[in-house]
Amino acid sequence: MDYRKPSDRKSMHSRIVQDIGMQIVSGRFKPDDKLPAEALLCEEYAVSRPVLREATRVLVAKGLVYSRPRVGTVVKPRREWHILDPDVLHWLMQSSPQNEFFALLTSVRSIIEPAAAALAAQHATPEDLTAISEAYERMAAAPTVEDVLQPDLDFHSRIADATHNDLLAHLCNMLSLALREALKHSNKRPNLHELALPRHRAILTAIENRDALGAHHATLVQLDDARNALNVVLGKGVKL
């Protein structure tokens, strides 16, 4: 279920999940804080206890809280949150300053993506190479900044798939929401094609040549350029 944009017709429990989840992730409710009593929350949201308990179960499943009889519902330590859950990640993006969140993301990308590119250079099938190349060609042919976004995402996801490491590909996929937001900003930099395309081309060429070290290095160069692009667009420091 998508709690990011609940419609008027969406069940009330999803609205409660979004509201309380956002308050937890933003720090309104801190680790070890008890949420208000059931009776108070039911009154605040004008819902029955079963509706509130359904919302609480969702928050428990996302690792944000635990619930115990005679104790109530308590916020868990941040390290136990399921940060890669799409909704938790979205709330984190909404509640964090952009430069801080993108610095966090860039740091993670600098660990994962070069390794993924190196593995892709070793394990990509001919079909994988065709798929990565096709995404690159769509990037190159995109007439607008908006049109670049999906091919750019596809380029990175297909490299992850080409590793043939299911855990790594899944991890990259879980970061796709955050990556989409980062690319929306970095792709607004002037001269996008002239600056970004050669670096993506270098990654593709290294993978096609089965050059794992070259793919690793080319990805680091591309990520450094992505950081610089965010600096230009946001006007703030985003350090790897």
N, C-alpha and C positions, 0 to 999 in steps of 0.2 A: 504494500500500500504506500502511496506517495503522500507524505504529510507536508510536503513543501508548499503546495498551493491548494489547500483544501477548498473544494467548491461548496456552494451553499447546500448542495444535496448530500455532501459527504457526511457520514455519521459523526455525531458529536464527539465520540471518543477520540477520533483522529485529531480534532481541534485541540482537545485537552493534551494529547501526546505532544503536539507541536508546541503549544504554549509552555507546558512544564519542561519539556526537553530543552527548549531554547533558554529558559531561565536557569536550568542547571548548567548547560554548556557555557553560557555567558557569565556565570559566577554569581548570579542572583541567589541561587541556592548553592552552598559550598559543600565540599566533601564532609561527610559526617553530620550534616544538617538533616533534621527531620522535616519532611514536608508537612504542611498543615494537616490537621486531623481530617479524616474522611468526611465527617459531618460538615466541616467548614468548606472543604473543596466542593462537595455536592451542592452546597448552598451557593458558592461563588459561581459555579458553572451551570447551576440549575439543572442538574442531572441526577439520576438515581445512583445508588451504590453499585449495582451491576455494571453500569456504564463506566463509572470511575474506576472500578476494579479491572475492567478490560483495558483501559488506558494504562493503568499501572503495570499490568502484565507486559504490555508492549515496551514500556520503559525498562522493566526488568530484563527483557530479552535483549535490549540494546546495551545492557551493562551499566546503565546510568544509576540505578537504584536497586536496593533489595528491600523486601517487605517481610516483616515477621509479626506474628500475633503478639499483642501486648507491647510491641515496640513501635510499630508503625512503618512508614516508608522512609528510608534513609538514603541519602545520596552517597554513592560509592566513590572511592578514590579515583582520580582522573586516569591513573594508569590502568584501571580495570574497565574503562569505557571502551566500547567497540567503535573506535574512532573511524574505522573504514566502513562502518555501516553508512549507506548513502545519506540517510537522514541526519545522523550525528555529524557526518562530515559537512553537510550543508549548513547545519546550525553553527558549526565551528567557523565556517567561512563567513557567515552572516555576522557573527559576534566578535570576530577578530579584526584588528586593523589590517587593511589590505597588504601593506608592505610586510607585516609580520607573518601573515599566513603564507604569502607567496615565497618568503624567505624559507619558511619551514618546508614548503612543497619543493622548492628548488634544491634544498639540501637532500631530501629523500630521492628526488629524481637523479641527482648526481651520483648516488650510490647504486641505484637500480638500473637505470637506462644504459649506462656504458657496459655493464655486465651483460645485459640482455642483448645488446648489439653484438658483443663478442660471441655469445652463444649462438646467435642467429647466423653469424658468419660461419660457424662450425657445423650447424645442424639444419640450416634452411634447405628445403627441397626446391626443385625447379618451380613448382607451383607457388611456394612461398615467395620466391624471388619475383615472380611475375606479379603477385599480389602487392608486394611492397612497391615495386616499380610503377604499377598502375596508380597507386595512391599518390606517389610523387608526381606523376604526369598530370594528375588532376589538380594538384597544388600549383604546378607550373602554369596550367591553363586557366586557373580561376581568375575571372575578370574583376572580382571585388574582394575586399578584405573579408567580408562575410562568407564568401564562397570558398575561401581558403580553409576555413575552420574544420569542416568535416574531413576533407582529404588529409589535413595535418594530423587530426586525431587517428584516422585510419592508418596513416604511415607508421605512427608509433605503436598502435595496437597490433598491427601485422608483424612488426619486428618482434614484439613479445610473443605472438603466436608461433613465429618461426624458430623460437628457442626449443620448442617441443618439450618444455618444462611446464607442466600444468600448474604447479604452485606459483611459479614466477609469473606466468601469463595471467593467472587469477589475481595476483597482487597488483599487477599493472592495470587490470581491468577495474579493480576497486578504486584506483586513483583517477579513473577517467573523468569523473565529475569535477574534481579539483583541477585536473589538467585542462578541461574545457574552459573553466573560468580563467585560468592563467593565460591560455592562448587567446581568449577574447580580448584580453588587455594587451599582451605583447604584440599581437598582430596589428594593432593600431599604429605601430611605429611607422614613420614615413619610410619610403623605399623598402617596403617589406620584401618584395620579390628579390631585389638586388642583394639584400643582406642575408636573408634566411635561406633562399633556395640553394645557393652553392654549398652551404653547410649540410643541408639535408641530402643533397646530391653526393657529397663526400661520404656520408654514412652508407648510402645505398651502394656506391661503388665499392667500398671496402667489404661490405657483406657479399656482393656479387663475386668479388675476387677471393673470397674465403680468407680474408685478412682480419683475423680476430683482434689483433693489437691495433690495427688501423681503424677498425670499427669502434673500438673502445675510445681511442683518442679523438676520432671525428665526433663522437657523441658528446664528449666533454667540451669540445670546441663549440658545438651547437648549443649546449646548455649554458655556456658562458655568454654566448650571444643572446640567448633568451633572457638571461639575467639582465644584460645591458638594455635589452628592449623594454623590460619592465621598469628599469630605472628611468628611461626616457619618458615612458608613458605616465608613470606614477609620480615622477619627480622626487623619488625617495630611494634610499639605499636598500637594495635587496641583495644580501650577501650569500654566497654559496656556503 
